[in-house]
Amino acid sequence: MQAVRYRPNCSLTNDRKESTGRTIIVGAGIGGLTAALQLHRRGIEVAVYEQVSEIKPLGVGINLLPHGAGELIGLGLGDALAATGIETREIQYRTRFGQLIYADPCGLASGAPFPQYSIHRGHLQFLLLEALRREAGDVVRSDHRLETFDQTATGVTAQFISGTDPAQTTTATGDILIGADGIHSAVRAALHPNQPPVSYEGVMMWRGAHEQSPFLDGRTMVIAGNHDVKLVTYPISSEAAKRGKSLVNWVAEVRFDTPRPLNPGDWRREGSREFISRFHEFGLDFLDLPALFAATETVFEYPMIDREPLDRWTFDRVTLLGDAAHPMYPIGANGASQAILDGGVLGNCLTEHGPLDGLTAYEAARREKTNAVVLRNRKSGPEAVLDLADARVKSPADRIEDLISQTELEQLTTDYRRLAGYDAESLKRRAAEQ
């Protein structure tokens, strides 16, 4: 991809009296659409530019944590979430032999004021897209790839080019520009031209979804295995549940001692079934893994990657949001939720401070917090309970309660909740302030 050119203007000064006018948002993913909806609700005009020619409900399952769900419920999307996804009751951490290590209650079951949802990523994106179109009109423009952007003392100008017809160009002007264009963000690359490549430590992920009979109570997420071979699975469709079925989303993670070389074609391609042999030891009496893998029509393969945390997001009238700002390993279900939180904080800061000081306040509120989550996820986040168990449990006959105390397990998961901002106490305080 051709590098986006950016010429900063270093003569900008902050003016607290200036109100935020039009905002250019690059990227119509979950983070960009949430930010657009939050800003529109606050009376700020938005224009969203997406490089794909047609926005489609792609991807498979994700988890929406209670703080992210709370933001969307505050936007009036609570009923839509409940009608689309599955309200997750608990996460069960299990050994590769199937022993239950720890059952961690989720959402309302944990005492939080908001639920946790397991949902198809594409369906969540479309909930946001439809809400934005319904409220703000035709503000999302597809087939617009960012080519250049510049800023002056009074605004930002961005140039876009059509991917289907390179002769077609569009010029957009606004008070500020938000880069919400994902882990391979063109905005981030322009602001940080010397950034290192994506960080990759050798874990490949295979993902798929298949409709079948429910497992356990139909509302439980299961994470089994260890640092080297791991299964994550959960149901993601309320429509399937209404039919007595479960659309089972699954992720198979395998760590390779010699990391595979990465190339642009790796990010989301149909994968082989080579990973299946690494799960022959797995014994989950409630889930037939070989049958699930075999029945899944399409399996996607891509590496587990993130980027080094940044020491700066905001350059005067331009900032980053979501995966463009803080791409993280998909551990602890925080990627989408943190992007959603970004949008809410951005809206509040722009409303209170105006464009320049607002972007500064937004970064001050979010950068260090999200960087901490990125780094913790590299250490397995709450899934560290799997490695703790793997070091002590050597056979299917071992009793977890004889080897690991509940206090140890609760501490690991509770600490992560607090770090990521979705422990019940923090959420109750936020709910009381709304």
C-alpha positions in Angstrom: 0.0 0.0 0.0 1.3 3.4 -0.9 2.2 5.5 2.1 -0.1 8.3 3.0 1.6 11.7 2.8 1.2 14.1 5.7 2.5 17.6 6.1 2.0 18.9 9.6 1.6 22.5 10.5 3.6 23.3 13.5 2.1 26.8 14.1 -1.2 25.5 15.5 -2.3 26.9 18.9 -5.1 25.8 21.1 -8.2 27.8 21.4 -10.6 26.7 24.1 -13.4 28.9 22.7 -13.4 27.2 19.3 -16.3 24.7 18.9 -15.9 21.4 17.0 -17.4 21.5 13.6 -17.1 18.8 11.0 -15.1 15.7 11.9 -13.5 13.4 9.3 -13.4 9.8 10.4 -11.2 7.4 8.4 -12.5 3.8 8.8 -16.0 2.4 9.3 -15.2 -0.4 11.6 -16.7 -0.8 15.1 -14.5 2.0 16.5 -15.0 4.5 13.7 -18.8 3.9 13.6 -19.1 4.2 17.4 -17.2 7.4 17.4 -19.3 8.8 14.6 -22.5 8.0 16.5 -21.2 9.4 19.7 -20.2 12.7 18.0 -23.5 12.9 16.0 -25.4 12.6 19.3 -23.5 15.6 20.6 -24.3 17.8 17.7 -21.0 17.3 15.9 -21.2 16.8 12.1 -19.3 13.7 11.0 -18.2 12.2 7.7 -16.9 8.6 7.6 -14.7 7.3 4.8 -14.1 3.6 4.3 -11.7 2.1 1.8 -13.7 -1.1 0.9 -16.0 -0.8 -2.0 -18.9 -2.4 -0.1 -19.3 -2.8 3.6 -20.3 -6.4 4.4 -20.9 -8.2 7.7 -17.5 -10.0 7.6 -15.7 -11.9 10.4 -16.8 -14.3 13.0 -17.5 -13.9 16.8 -16.3 -11.4 19.3 -17.1 -10.6 22.9 -18.5 -7.3 24.0 -17.5 -6.7 27.6 -19.8 -4.9 30.1 -18.1 -1.5 29.8 -18.4 -1.6 26.0 -22.0 -2.9 26.2 -22.8 -0.1 28.6 -21.7 2.5 26.1 -23.8 1.0 23.3 -26.8 0.6 25.7 -26.4 4.3 26.4 -26.7 4.9 22.7 -30.0 3.1 22.6 -28.8 -0.2 21.1 -29.5 -2.4 24.1 -32.5 -4.1 22.6 -30.7 -4.7 19.3 -27.8 -6.3 21.1 -30.0 -8.6 23.0 -31.9 -9.6 19.8 -28.7 -10.3 17.9 -26.1 -11.7 20.3 -25.9 -14.1 23.3 -25.8 -12.7 26.8 -22.7 -14.5 28.1 -23.2 -15.9 31.6 -19.7 -17.2 32.4 -16.3 -18.1 31.1 -15.1 -21.6 31.9 -11.4 -22.1 31.9 -10.5 -25.7 31.4 -7.4 -27.9 31.0 -6.7 -29.7 27.8 -8.0 -32.8 29.5 -11.3 -31.1 30.2 -11.0 -30.4 34.0 -12.8 -27.2 35.1 -10.1 -24.8 36.4 -12.3 -21.8 37.1 -15.8 -20.6 36.3 -15.7 -16.8 36.0 -19.2 -15.1 36.0 -19.7 -12.5 33.3 -21.8 -9.3 33.0 -24.9 -9.2 35.1 -23.9 -12.6 36.7 -20.7 -11.0 38.0 -22.6 -8.1 39.7 -21.9 -5.6 36.9 -24.8 -3.3 35.9 -24.4 -4.2 32.2 -24.5 -7.5 30.4 -21.7 -9.1 28.4 -22.5 -10.2 24.9 -21.0 -12.8 22.4 -21.9 -11.6 19.0 -20.9 -11.8 15.3 -18.4 -9.0 14.6 -20.1 -8.2 11.3 -23.5 -8.0 12.8 -22.3 -5.6 15.5 -20.8 -3.5 12.8 -24.1 -3.4 11.0 -26.0 -2.5 14.1 -23.8 0.6 14.4 -23.9 1.4 10.7 -27.7 1.2 10.6 -28.1 3.3 13.7 -25.7 6.0 12.2 -27.5 6.0 8.9 -30.9 6.2 10.6 -29.9 9.2 12.8 -27.3 11.1 10.7 -28.3 10.1 7.1 -25.8 9.3 4.3 -22.6 10.1 6.2 -20.6 6.9 5.5 -18.8 6.8 2.1 -17.3 3.5 1.0 -14.7 3.0 -1.7 -12.7 5.9 -0.4 -9.0 5.1 0.3 -7.0 7.8 2.1 -4.3 9.2 -0.1 -3.0 12.4 1.8 -4.0 14.7 4.6 -2.8 18.1 5.7 -3.7 20.5 8.4 -3.6 24.2 9.0 -4.4 26.5 11.8 -8.0 26.3 11.0 -8.7 22.7 9.8 -7.8 19.5 8.1 -7.9 18.5 4.4 -7.9 14.9 3.3 -7.7 13.5 -0.2 -9.3 10.1 -1.0 -9.0 7.9 -4.1 -11.5 5.3 -5.3 -10.2 1.7 -5.3 -12.5 0.8 -8.1 -11.7 3.8 -10.3 -8.4 5.5 -9.4 -9.3 8.5 -11.6 -12.0 9.4 -9.0 -10.8 11.5 -6.1 -12.5 13.2 -3.2 -11.4 16.1 -1.1 -12.8 16.4 2.4 -12.3 19.2 4.9 -13.1 19.3 8.6 -12.0 20.6 11.9 -10.3 17.4 13.0 -9.5 14.0 11.6 -9.8 10.7 13.4 -7.8 7.7 12.2 -9.9 4.6 13.0 -8.6 2.5 10.1 -7.4 -0.6 12.0 -4.1 -2.3 12.8 -2.6 -1.4 9.3 -3.7 2.2 9.8 -2.6 4.6 7.0 -3.2 7.5 9.4 -0.9 5.9 12.1 1.8 5.2 9.5 1.7 8.9 8.3 2.0 10.2 11.9 4.7 7.6 12.8 6.5 6.9 9.6 9.3 5.0 11.4 7.1 2.7 13.4 8.3 -0.9 13.6 6.4 -3.7 11.8 3.6 -5.5 13.5 4.6 -7.6 16.5 4.3 -11.4 16.0 5.5 -14.1 18.3 4.5 -17.2 16.4 0.9 -17.8 17.3 -1.4 -18.7 14.4 -5.2 -18.7 14.8 -7.8 -20.7 12.9 -11.4 -19.4 13.2 -14.8 -20.6 12.2 -18.4 -20.9 13.1 -20.9 -23.7 12.8 -24.5 -24.2 13.8 -25.2 -27.2 16.0 -26.9 -28.3 19.2 -26.0 -26.0 22.2 -23.3 -27.0 24.6 -23.6 -26.6 28.4 -26.3 -23.9 29.0 -26.0 -22.2 25.6 -24.6 -19.0 27.2 -21.1 -20.1 28.3 -17.7 -19.3 26.8 -15.1 -22.0 27.1 -11.3 -21.4 27.0 -9.2 -24.6 27.2 -5.6 -25.6 26.8 -2.4 -23.8 27.5 0.1 -21.2 26.2 1.0 -23.3 23.2 -2.3 -24.9 22.1 -5.6 -23.3 23.0 -9.3 -23.5 22.1 -11.8 -20.6 22.6 -15.4 -21.3 21.8 -18.8 -19.7 22.5 -22.3 -19.2 20.9 -22.9 -15.9 19.1 -26.5 -15.9 17.7 -29.8 -15.3 19.4 -31.6 -16.2 16.2 -30.1 -19.7 16.3 -31.0 -19.9 20.0 -34.6 -19.2 19.2 -34.5 -22.3 17.0 -33.0 -24.4 19.8 -29.6 -24.3 18.1 -26.3 -22.7 18.7 -24.1 -20.9 16.2 -20.8 -22.0 17.8 -17.9 -19.7 17.2 -14.5 -21.2 17.7 -10.8 -20.2 17.7 -7.9 -22.7 17.6 -4.6 -21.2 18.6 -1.2 -22.9 18.0 2.2 -21.5 18.9 5.0 -22.4 16.5 8.6 -22.5 17.8 9.7 -21.0 14.5 7.3 -18.2 13.6 6.1 -18.4 10.0 7.0 -15.5 7.8 4.3 -12.9 7.4 3.1 -11.4 4.1 0.1 -9.2 3.3 -1.9 -12.3 2.2 -1.8 -13.7 5.7 -4.2 -11.4 7.4 -7.4 -13.2 6.6 -7.2 -16.1 4.3 -8.9 -19.5 4.2 -6.7 -21.9 6.0 -5.9 -25.6 6.0 -7.0 -28.0 8.7 -3.4 -28.8 9.8 -4.1 -27.5 13.3 -6.5 -30.3 14.1 -3.8 -32.8 15.0 -2.6 -30.5 17.8 -5.9 -30.9 19.6 -6.0 -34.7 19.8 -5.4 -34.6 23.6 -8.3 -32.3 24.2 -11.1 -34.0 26.1 -14.3 -31.9 26.4 -17.1 -34.2 27.2 -19.7 -31.6 26.3 -18.2 -30.7 22.9 -17.2 -33.0 20.0 -14.2 -31.0 18.7 -13.3 -33.2 15.7 -16.9 -33.1 14.6 -17.1 -29.3 15.1 -13.9 -28.7 13.1 -15.0 -31.1 10.3 -18.5 -29.6 10.0 -17.3 -26.0 9.8 -17.5 -25.1 6.1 -15.0 -22.2 6.0 -12.0 -21.9 8.3 -10.0 -18.6 8.3 -6.3 -18.5 9.3 -4.3 -15.5 10.4 -1.6 -14.6 12.8 -2.0 -13.2 16.3 -0.4 -9.8 16.1 -0.3 -6.4 17.7 1.9 -3.3 17.6 4.2 -1.6 20.1 2.4 0.9 22.2 2.7 4.5 21.1 3.9 7.4 23.2 1.7 9.8 21.2 -1.6 9.6 19.3 -2.5 13.2 18.7 -0.8 15.7 16.4 -2.8 18.9 16.7 -6.0 18.2 14.8 -5.4 14.5 14.0 -5.6 11.6 16.4 -6.0 7.8 16.4 -8.7 5.5 17.8 -9.4 1.8 18.2 -7.0 -0.6 16.6 -5.2 2.2 14.8 -4.2 3.5 18.2 -3.8 0.4 20.3 -4.0 -2.9 18.4 -3.9 -5.8 20.9 -3.9 -9.5 21.0 -7.5 -11.0 21.1 -7.1 -12.0 24.7 -9.5 -11.0 27.4 -12.0 -9.9 24.7 -10.9 -6.3 24.9 -10.3 -5.1 21.3 -13.8 -4.0 20.2 -14.7 -2.9 23.7 -11.8 -0.6 24.1 -12.5 0.9 20.7 -16.1 1.6 21.8 -14.8 3.2 25.0 -12.5 5.4 22.9 -15.6 6.7 21.0 -17.4 7.7 24.2 -14.5 9.5 25.7 -13.7 11.3 22.5 -17.3 12.6 22.3 -17.2 13.8 25.9 -13.8 15.5 25.5 -14.7 17.3 22.2 -18.0 18.5 23.7 -16.3 19.9 26.9 -13.1 21.3 25.4 -13.5 21.9 21.7 -11.3 20.3 18.9 -7.7 20.9 19.9 -7.9 20.7 23.7 -10.5 18.0 23.3 -8.2 15.7 21.3 -5.5 16.3 23.9 -7.8 15.4 26.8 -9.0 12.3 24.9 -5.5 11.0 24.5 -4.7 11.8 28.2 -7.7 9.8 29.3 -7.2 6.8 27.0 -3.6 6.2 25.9 -1.9 5.0 29.0 -4.9 2.8 30.0 -5.1 1.1 26.6 -1.3 0.7 26.4 -1.5 -1.2 29.7 -4.0 -3.6 28.3 -1.9 -4.2 25.2 1.1 -5.1 27.4 -1.0 -7.3 29.8 -2.5 -9.2 26.9 1.0 -10.2 25.8 1.2 -11.9 29.2 -2.0 -13.9 28.5 -4.3 -11.5 30.4 -6.9 -13.4 32.4 -6.0 -16.6 30.4 -2.9 -16.8 32.6 -5.1 -19.2 34.7 -4.6 -21.8 31.9 -0.8 -21.7 32.3 -1.0 -21.8 36.1 -3.1 -25.0 35.8 -0.9 -26.5 33.0 2.1 -26.2 35.2 0.5 -28.3 38.0 -2.1 -30.6 36.3 -0.4 -33.5 34.6 -3.2 -36.0 34.0 -7.0 -36.2 33.7 -7.2 -37.7 37.2 -5.6 -34.7 38.9 -8.0 -32.7 41.1 -7.8 -28.9 40.5 -8.9 -28.1 44.0 -5.9 -30.0 45.4 -3.4 -28.1 43.2 -4.7 -24.6 42.9 -6.5 -22.3 45.4 -9.6 -20.4 44.3 -7.9 -17.3 45.7 -5.1 -17.6 43.2 -7.6 -17.9 40.3 -9.9 -15.1 41.4 -6.9 -12.8 41.9 -5.8 -13.2 38.3 -9.1 -12.6 36.7 -10.1 -9.7 39.1 -6.8 -7.9 38.5 -7.4 -8.0 34.8 -10.9 -6.7 35.1 -9.7 -3.7 37.1 -6.9 -3.0 34.7 -9.2 -3.1 31.7 -11.9 -1.1 33.5 -14.8 -3.6 33.7 -14.8 -4.7 37.3 -18.2 -4.5 38.9 -17.3 -1.6 41.2 -16.0 0.6 38.4 -19.0 -0.1 36.2 -21.4 0.7 39.0 -19.8 4.1 39.5 -20.0 4.8 35.8 -23.7 3.7 35.7 -24.5 6.0 38.6 -22.9 8.9 36.7 -24.9 8.4 33.5 
